[in-house]
Amino acid sequence: MLFQDGSLCPNNLPWSSVIDFVCEKSGTRQLELDFVDENSCRYHFVWESGTRQLELDFVDENNCRYHFIWETEHACLERSFATCIVQDGDIRIDFNSLATRKGQSSWIALGSPEKDRNGTFYLRLCDDGDREGQVPHGCDEEAAVCFVDGTGKGVSYGQFLSRPSYNNKTRTVTLTATAGQPCDAGRNYTSTLYLVCKPGATTESPVFLGMDHSGCLAEFEWHTASACPLKSVVGRGCRIQDPQLGFTNKTRTVTLTATAGQPCDAGRNYTSTLYLVCKPGATTESPVFLGMDQSGCLAEFEWHTASACPLKSVVGRGCRIQDPQLGFTLDLSPLCGQGMPHSGSS
């Protein structure tokens, strides 16, 4: 944040101030004025951080500029649920089926670096941020890619903070994890995950490919049907079914398009698109407004709900039926032992 056009400093330039906001998860800290040294024209600030006090004194006298740093949780980037959806022209890819939701363990990559064959890479995709009890021992709670060595020490290889990209020629989705822990080479650890379209592949795991020459970038490859472009399947009412593939709503994302709205300023009519994303157990969440397109005539919304999850047969025992995916239990025990009405003759 830049503040300009202050009072004139001794070299006849206007004073200015710059505040750099830095992500700090432990909470917002206070920046307070301590005293002013009028002889040297300097402001002295005190930064309260728990029981410690840190004095800040960043003054660029040549350019008449004060520099400040403010650590706050409000400067931290938030993960986006939309990072499991790729739109490239008419091509749409939805790999929410690979998402690690609440109560689900991280994906384990096959293979490990030569320097530590006993280590393990863990990956989390498109999670909802609720990782209580699901973070591998030694891993940072915020890490989307984490390596745990043979001694149990974990290293963060970054978070998926940016949108994925798609290469139509190779049919590959690329996800880049950044903001990992510091690396020995003076950089931060990062990682790249390549999702390769492989029709029919639903049970394969990510594979560790190797490290780059710096030793700070880990690369992974994952052959999966979830990386294949979606085809349009049109349903009726509130049900979508594909008789060719024999599933009901396999994509885990349902798109509803509302047309014939009022006239828009751009010479078109207002329309809206609602993306229903499968989220097992979610029954009370509401739709979220994503934004308008460039024309200003299309509004987009996203709704994470269990109602968008594929239907499947669930077998129970006794008089209880439980579906851990959708998070419900159906108890028919009150009906046990009751006679069933029938008709006919003997």
N, C-alpha and C positions, 0 to 999 in steps of 0.2 A: 504494500500500500504506500503510495507516494503523496506527500503533502508539499505543495509548492507555494511560491510567492509570499515568503515570510519577510520579516524585517531585513534591512540591509546589514550584511556582516562587514568587517573591517576592509575587505577588498572590493566593496561596493556591489557584491553579488547578493541576491536574495537568499535567505536561509531556506533550506528544505529538509524534510525528514522522510526516512524510509523505514517501514516496519516489515520485517520478514516473518511471516507466520509459519511455525514449524509444528508438525504433528507430534502431539504428546498425549498418550492415552491415559496417563495417570491423573489427568485433570487439568483444568485451567489454572494458570499461575498468575499472580498479580504483579504488574509492573508499576512501581510508584516512584514519584520524584522525591529524592532524598535532600539535595540542596543544590544551589546555584553558585558557581565560582565566577563572580563578576570580573575578577582580574584577568582570568584566562578565557572568559566567555564560554564556559563549559557547564552543561547540565549533568548532574550526577544522579543516576537512578539506582534503586534497590529492587531486586527481583526476589520476592519471597517464594521459597521452595521448601516447604516443610520447616525444619528447624535451621536450615542453612540460609545464608544470604549471599547472593551473587551480585557484585557491582558491575554495571554495564557502563562503558565509556567509549563508545564508537563515534568519533567525530572526524569527518574529512574536512579539515580546515581549508585546504586548497579550493575545494569545490563548495564550501559552506554547506555541508550536508551532515545530518545526524543519522546514524544507522542503529536500528534497534532490532532485537529478535524477541519474539513472543511465542513461547511454546503453549499450545492449546489443543484440546481434543477436537475443536471445531475445524482445525486445518487438516484433519485426517480424511483420506479418501474413503468412500464407501464402496463396497462391492455392489455390482449391478446384477440383478437376476437375469437381465437380458443378455449376459455374456454367453449363454448357452444357445443363442439363436443367431444365425448368420443370414443376412439378406444381401444377395448380390444380383441386382437386376431382377429377373424372373425366378432366379434360383433361391430357394429357401431351405436352410438346413437347421434342424432342431435336434440337439443332442442332450436334451433335458433327461433322457433316460439314463444318462451316465452321472446325473447329479447325485451328490452325497447329502441327503437330507438328515434331519434330526433323528438320532438313533441309529444311523447307518455308519459303518466303519469306513475308513479311508481306503482307496484303491492301493494295492501293493504292486509296484512295478517289478517286472522280472529283470534280474541282472543287477549288478552293483559295480562301482568303480574298482579298478585294479588295485588301488592303494588300500582298499578296505573291502575285501570280498565278503565279510560278515555283516556289512551294513545293509540297510534297507531304505528304499525310496517310497514315500507315501504321497499320494495325490488326492486332492479334493477338488471337485468341480461344481460350480453353480450352487453352492450350499447357501442356506438362509442365515448364516452367521451364528446359529444356535448350535454350538459344538460341545456343550457340557457333557463330559464323560466320554467323548468320542475322539479326543485329540491323542495321538500316539504318544507314549511316554518319551519325554525329551524334546518334543516338538513345540514350537511357538504356536499359540492359539490362532494367530492371524495367518499362519503360513498355509498357502494352497499346495505348495510342493515342499516337502521336508525330507531330509536325509538323517537317519539315525545310525551312527557307527556301531561297531562291535562292542564298545564300552557303554552304550546307552546315551551318548551325547548327541543332541539334535542340532541340525543346522537348517535354517530357513532358506529356501531357494526362491522365495518370492511369492507374490500374490497376483491373481489374474485381475488386474485393475482396468485393462483396456479391452476393447471389443476384439473378438477374433477376426481373422481374415480368411478368405477362401480363394483357392487357385483352381479354376475350372479345368485346366489342362491336366493337372495331376489328381484332381478330385480330392484335394487335401485341405482340411481346416487347420490353421495355425493359431495356437494360443501362446502368448508370451507372458511369463510371470516375472515381475520386477519387484524392486524394493526388498530384496533379501538381506541377509546379514552380511557384514563386511567380509570381503574375500582377501586372501593373503596378497593378491596382486594389486592391491590398492583400489579395487572395484568392489561392487556388491555382487553377491551370488544371484544369478538369474537362471531361468530355465525356459525351454521351448518344447511344447507338446504338439506333435503332428497327428491329427486324426485323419486316417486314410479310409475312404469309402470301401467297404467290403460287404456286399449284399449277403444277408443271411448270417453274418457274424454277430452273435449276441452274447457270447460267453467268454470272449478273449479278454486279456488284460493288457495294460500298457507295458511297453518294453523299453528299458533303458538302453539308449544307443551309445552314449559315451560323453566325455567332456571335451570342450574345445581346448585349443593350445594354451590358453591362459589358466585353465583349471577353474574358471569361475562360472562357466555356462554348461548346464546339463541339458541334454537333448533326449526326448522320448518319442516313441512312435506307438500308435494304437490303431490297429485295424478293426473297424467296427461298422456295422450297418447304420449306426446312429449318425455317421458322418456323410451318409448318402443324401442327395437332394430329395426333398419331399415332392410327391405328386399330389395334385388336388383330388380330394375325395369329398364329394358333396353329399350331405345328408339331409334328412327331412326331420322336422320337429326339433328335438334336442338330442338326436342320436346319429352318430356317424359310424358307418359300417362299410368295410371293403370285402366283398365276397370273394374276390380273386385271391387275396392273401389270407382270408379267413380270420380277420381280427375286427374288433370294435375299438376305434380310436387308438391305434398303435403309436401314433406320433407323439402322444402326450401333450400336444398343443392343438387346441381347436381355435380356428379363426372365424369370427362372426363379423360380417360387413353390413353396415347400415347405409342405405343409399336414399336418394330422392329427398334430401334435406332442403332447407330454404336456400335461395340464391346466395352465392358467395361473391365477394368483391372481385375475385379474379375471373369472373364470367363462368364459373362452374357452380355446382350445387355442393352444399356442405355434406360430407360423408364422415363416417367414423368406423374404426376397426377395433374390435375387442379380441385380445389374445387370451384364451383360457389355458393356463399352464397347469399341468398335473402336479399337485403337491399332496402326497398322501397325508391323511389326517387333518388337513386344513378344511374346517367347516365354518369358520367365523370371520375369515378375512374378507376384505372389500376390494373392489376394482381400484386400480391406481392409474391416474392420468399420466401418460408418458410424454405427450407433447403434440405439437402440430407439425405437419410437413412443411416443405419450403413454400408451397403455394398458399398456406394458411387456410386451406379448405378441408383438410383431412385431419381429424383428431384420432389419436391412438391411445388405447387403454390396455392394461394387462391385469389379469386376475388369477392369482394362484389359488387353486381349489382342488379338493379331492374329487369333485364331480367331473374333472377333465381327465381323470386317470382311466386307463384301459380296464374294461370289465373282464373278470376272469372267474372261473369256477373255484369256489372255496369249500373244502370238505371239512366238516367238524366231527367231533366225537360226542357221543351221548346226545344231549339236546342243546349243545352249545356250538355255535359257528363263529370263528374268529378270523379276521383278515388283518394281519399286521401291516400290510401295505397301505390300506385305506384307514386303518386305525379304528375299527369298530368291532363290537362283539354282539352277536345276536343270541339271546338266551331263550330257548323254547321249552325250558324245563317245566313251566307252569302247565304246559299242554300234555306232559308225559302221563301216561296211564289213562288218559281220557279216551273213551270209545269214539271211533270214527263213524259218522253217519254213512249208511250204505243203502242201496236199493237193489231189488232183484228178488229172485225166488230160489229156493233150494229144492 
